[in-house]
Amino acid sequence: MADSDETPHAGRNDGVPTASADASQRDDTAAAVREAIASAGVGTEDLSADLAAIDGISDVIVRDGVASVEISLPVPSQTLRDQLAMDVVAAAESVAGVESADIDFQASAADPRERIDMLPGVKNVVAVASGKGGVGKSTIAANLAVALADAGAAVGLLDADVYGPNAPTLLGLDERRPNATSDDEMVPREAYGVRTMSMEFITGEDDPIIWRGPLVDEFIKQLFGDVQWGKLDYLIVDLPPGTGDAHLSLVQHFPVAGAVIVTTPQEVAVDDAARGLVGFARHDTPVLGIVENMAGFECPDCESLHDIFGTGGADDLADQFDVPVLGRIPLEPALGSMDDDGDSGRPPGIDVPLVGRLELPRTYEERTQDNRAPPLACRTDGGAAREQLRITASRIAARLNEAAVTFRK
Ligand SMILES: Nc1ncnc2c1ncn2[C@@H]1O[C@H](COP(=O)(O)OP(=O)(O)OP(=O)(O)O)[C@@H](O)[C@H]1O
């Protein structure tokens, strides 16, 4: 039917715009902004899809030429925010009627499995494991925890490496026993925003314990259940190397959202990692992917990359098990025991590359006296390794959310 003269025309009243016309104009501009962001395909490799595809453009309001865009990220990641911000602003400002754009980022970790009574506030338990000792599993676990906390998530680190607990040393915490609540729950110690619990806090490092299966099982249950973890997006669990009692206890008693396998590029480390992977799969624990540590060394003099421990190991493993390589952390002299001023002459990870224990001072006091550095992810320098740790952390968070979505279906 053709419009008759009597038909009220939205947006016109003798040439004077009405309030409803204004509102509809704003809605049209907001829809155009949404469309511009969607059609620009704003996204990053780490999101594995663009913002529109992940329903990430949650709200757009345009008022007085200013577009306020709310973006929902599935992972708390500063890196992602930094990568996306410019593209979102550019897409919004390309729309007629938009002079500037503000972005508000929201992020939340999905909750992959039903929570259990023992861990009511913990959304994701993430196991960090390696088939072989000395590949840098504890270093990676601690730094990933710090990187996730740094990106805004609530993070705990449970050092379940009963045979060689390192987390307190890595995070610069002394061995004092944790405080207890009136309900006799232990309060985790905190460093770099990470709530940390380790066997070392309880037994002290000079207290040798012969760890037999049932004792490990009991202890792991205690570290989870008798600790006031509070609300956490991620509880990172640093497991002992291999596939022993601690792994079994963990996957049997707790809803592990996913496991991350740390390996070096060498063949023997990769073979052991494969065994670890099979162990988790057998217990229906999703393997989120592989972190290849000590993956090449960039020579500061000639700037070329030397594959000291070989190449391709993690890729082969990833192909074989159809899981992604979540990150490749280069050999980084700043990781571990070198003094901040770099003149100790003993670069870590090179004199103790694969079999050694941490060569770090054992207590906070010693650490402070010797002016030792904080974990790499906390430092402002640290170059490629630091950046890789951050990217790896956000990929892990993204994979967990994928696992959560799959689980809900
Ligand atoms: N990317 C890296 N670059 C340089 N050194 C590293 C790197 N990753 C780890 N290291 C060093 O390698 C040594 C072993 O690391 P770490 O203790 O984290 O390994 P692990 O696999 O947890 O060992 P364990 O079998 O004792 O549990 C440490 O001295 C650590 O500082």
The ligand as a Tripos MOL2 file, in Angstrom:
@<TRIPOS>MOLECULE
LIG
   31    33     1     0     0
SMALL
NO_CHARGES

@<TRIPOS>ATOM
      1 N1         63.0100  -21.1810   28.5650 N.pl3     1 LIG1
      2 C1         64.0100  -21.3480   29.4230 C.ar      1 LIG1
      3 N2         65.1860  -20.7280   29.2140 N.ar      1 LIG1
      4 C2         66.2130  -20.8750   30.0760 C.ar      1 LIG1
      5 N3         66.1780  -21.6160   31.1770 N.ar      1 LIG1
      6 C3         65.0370  -22.2580   31.4550 C.ar      1 LIG1
      7 C4         63.8780  -22.1440   30.6150 C.ar      1 LIG1
      8 N4         62.8830  -22.8950   31.1620 N.ar      1 LIG1
      9 C5         63.3910  -23.4270   32.2910 C.ar      1 LIG1
     10 N5         64.6700  -23.0640   32.4790 N.ar      1 LIG1
     11 C6         65.5910  -23.5030   33.5460 C.3       1 LIG1
     12 O1         65.6590  -24.9240   33.4760 O.3       1 LIG1
     13 C7         65.7730  -25.4910   34.7660 C.3       1 LIG1
     14 C8         64.6530  -26.5130   35.0000 C.3       1 LIG1
     15 O2         63.3890  -25.8150   35.0800 O.3       1 LIG1
     16 P1         62.1780  -26.3200   36.0030 P.3       1 LIG1
     17 O3         62.6250  -26.6220   37.3790 O.co2     1 LIG1
     18 O4         61.0860  -25.3410   35.7820 O.co2     1 LIG1
     19 O5         61.8700  -27.6850   35.2730 O.3       1 LIG1
     20 P2         60.8470  -28.8400   35.7080 P.3       1 LIG1
     21 O6         60.4780  -29.5130   34.4580 O.co2     1 LIG1
     22 O7         59.7640  -28.3090   36.5560 O.co2     1 LIG1
     23 O8         61.8030  -29.7270   36.5790 O.3       1 LIG1
     24 P3         61.4630  -30.8640   37.6610 P.3       1 LIG1
     25 O9         61.6030  -32.1210   36.9040 O.co2     1 LIG1
     26 O10        62.5520  -30.6710   38.6460 O.co2     1 LIG1
     27 O11        60.1160  -30.6380   38.2240 O.co2     1 LIG1
     28 C9         65.7450  -24.3180   35.7310 C.3       1 LIG1
     29 O12        67.0670  -23.9720   36.0530 O.3       1 LIG1
     30 C10        65.0640  -23.2010   34.9370 C.3       1 LIG1
     31 O13        65.4780  -21.9220   35.3610 O.3       1 LIG1
@<TRIPOS>BOND
     1     1     2 1
     2     2     3 ar
     3     2     7 ar
     4     3     4 ar
     5     4     5 ar
     6     5     6 ar
     7     6     7 ar
     8     6    10 ar
     9     7     8 ar
    10     8     9 ar
    11     9    10 ar
    12    10    11 1
    13    11    12 1
    14    11    30 1
    15    12    13 1
    16    13    14 1
    17    13    28 1
    18    14    15 1
    19    15    16 1
    20    16    17 2
    21    16    18 1
    22    16    19 1
    23    19    20 1
    24    20    21 2
    25    20    22 1
    26    20    23 1
    27    23    24 1
    28    24    25 2
    29    24    26 1
    30    24    27 1
    31    28    29 1
    32    28    30 1
    33    30    31 1
@<TRIPOS>SUBSTRUCTURE
     1 LIG1         1 GROUP 0 **** ****
